[in-house]
Amino acid sequence: MRTVGQILKEEREKKFYTLDEIEKVTKIRKELLLALENDDYSKLPPSTFVQGFIKSYGKFLGLDKEKLLAIYRREFSDQKNPPKILESFRNPLETSRIILTPAKVLSAIVVTLVIIFFGYLWYEYRYLVGSPFLEVSTPTDQQNVESQIVTVSGKTIPEAKLTINNQEIETDSNGNFSQELKLSESVNKILVSSTSKFGKTTQVERTVYLKD
């Protein structure tokens, strides 16, 4: 049975994405993506973060996130990857006790809410000022076609400005786009660009060969 890493790598290569492109869109560092594809969990953070990586990566590639997570949980069992336990927890001092008081509970709640609030603000900031998401479904890179008309389709964030070979294209309310393009040469370069309202741009290039 294929592992999560193998599925992600095969789908990425099938769609001709590089790890650099995945890193730019998902904001997951390239070395972590590589470790994930190689099923090298020793180089990855705790399981909670890894599951977040899998969901983001899978969503970008258009895969079923729940199936990926189910496969991950099956292969990442406690027997194969036992959790690391600090020695102080393995052999706790019998005299060490934590006494909870209303003041401590309230302080913990306040601190948790503050962390969640600022974490949300940071996420929104990264989303707004970062490079926009862009996925080109068709055509695939290095594709051979017989018709002079090819359909360029995909998805980006709804508020982004989308261009295909410098021609502005409309998107629907969900950011989906589809545009027919006429090929004029045997080798055609198609450049799809998505620019956010903050001026950040993501580009995807496709090369399409027109058969004689």
Residue pairs with C-beta under 8 A, 6 or more apart in sequence:
1 71
2 10
2 71
3 39
3 71
3 75
4 36
4 39
4 54
4 68
4 71
4 72
4 75
5 36
5 37
5 38
5 39
6 37
6 39
7 63
7 68
7 71
8 36
8 37
8 54
8 57
8 58
8 61
8 63
8 68
9 37
11 61
11 62
11 63
12 19
12 22
12 37
12 61
15 61
15 140
16 140
16 141
16 142
17 61
19 30
19 33
19 34
20 30
21 204
22 28
22 30
22 33
22 57
22 60
23 29
23 30
23 33
24 131
24 202
25 60
25 131
25 133
25 134
25 202
26 33
26 53
26 56
26 57
26 60
27 56
27 126
27 130
28 53
28 56
28 57
31 43
32 43
32 44
32 45
32 53
33 53
33 57
35 41
35 43
35 44
36 44
36 50
36 53
36 54
36 57
39 75
41 50
41 76
41 81
44 50
44 53
47 76
47 81
50 72
50 76
51 69
51 72
54 65
54 68
54 69
54 72
55 65
55 68
55 69
58 64
58 65
58 68
59 65
60 133
60 135
62 135
62 137
128 196
128 198
129 196
129 198
129 200
130 196
130 200
131 196
131 200
131 201
131 202
132 156
132 157
132 160
132 194
132 195
132 196
132 200
132 201
132 202
133 155
133 156
133 157
133 175
133 194
133 202
134 154
134 155
134 156
134 160
134 192
134 193
134 194
134 202
134 203
134 204
135 154
135 155
135 156
135 204
136 152
136 153
136 154
136 192
136 204
136 206
137 153
137 154
137 155
138 150
138 151
138 152
138 153
138 154
139 145
139 150
139 151
139 152
139 190
139 206
139 208
140 206
141 205
141 206
141 207
142 207
142 209
143 206
143 208
143 209
144 208
144 209
144 211
145 183
145 208
145 209
145 210
145 211
146 210
146 211
148 182
148 183
148 184
148 210
149 180
149 181
149 182
149 183
150 180
150 181
150 183
150 188
150 190
150 208
151 178
151 179
151 180
151 181
152 164
152 177
152 178
152 179
152 180
152 181
152 190
152 192
152 206
153 176
153 177
153 178
153 179
154 176
154 177
154 192
154 204
155 174
155 175
155 176
155 177
156 162
156 171
156 175
156 177
156 194
156 202
157 175
157 194
157 196
158 171
158 172
158 173
158 174
158 175
159 196
159 197
160 171
160 175
160 194
160 195
160 196
160 197
161 168
161 194
161 195
161 197
162 168
162 169
162 170
162 171
162 177
162 192
162 193
162 194
162 195
163 169
163 192
163 193
163 195
164 179
164 181
164 190
164 191
164 192
164 193
165 181
165 189
165 190
165 191
166 191
169 177
169 179
170 177
171 177
181 190
183 208
183 210
185 210
186 209
186 210
186 212
187 207
187 208
187 209
187 210
188 207
188 208
188 209
188 210
189 205
189 206
189 207
190 205
190 206
190 207
190 208
191 203
191 204
191 205
192 203
192 204
192 205
192 206
193 201
193 202
193 203
194 201
194 202
194 203
195 201
